[in-house]
Amino acid sequence: MSAVCIVNRKDHSLEEGETVERLLARLGVEGGYALVERNGEPVERSQYGEVELRDGDRIVVARPVAGG
């Protein structure tokens, strides 16, 4: 059975050893502009390539919007 995490309330299959950085790339989201929470805790952008995702993780991906 493959590992699954929840990304913005939707199931997402995980590849073995998948990191936040790889997940963002697969989602087509520019990592430098994305804010990520893992299980309710913020993930530092500098750690996106090091934080491995696990089965059952709850991920929130947001893109900040500038306005005036």
N, C-alpha and C positions, 0 to 999 in steps of 0.2 A: 504494500500500500504506500502511495507516495505521500510526502509531507505536504501539508496545506497550511497557509496562514490566511488571515482575514485582512484584506487591504481595502480601506474605506468601505467597510461593511460587505465586501464581496469575497468569496472564496478565491484563492489564487494558489495554484500548484507551485511548489518550490523545487528548484533543482538542487542537487546535492551540493552542499557548501555555499549556497547562495547568500550573498551579502546584500546589504541595503543598496550599495552602488549598483550591483548587477540587477537587482529588482527594479530600480528606477530606470535603468537602461531598457529593460524588457518592457516597461510600461511607457517608454518614450518620453520620460520626464527628465529634464536637464537637472542633474544633481546639485549644481551650484545655485539653483533657484528654488530648490524644494526644501520644505521643512518636514521632518519626519519624527513621528513618535512611535515608539515600540512599547507595547503594553503599558501605555500611559506615561512613559518617560521619554523626554526629548533625546534624540540622538544627535551628537555633535557632527557637523558636516565633515570635519577632519577624520571622523571615524567610520564614515559610510562604507569605505572599502574593507574595513576590518570587522565590522559587526555582522556575524553570521545569523541568519534567521533560522528559527526552529519551528517545528510542527506546533500549530496552535497559537503562534504569535499573533497579536492584534496590532496592525500597522495603520497609522493615519499618515497620508501624504497630502500636504497642502502646498500650494504655490502662493506666495505673498502677492498681493495686488496693490500697486501704487495708484494713488488717485489724488485729486486735488479739489 
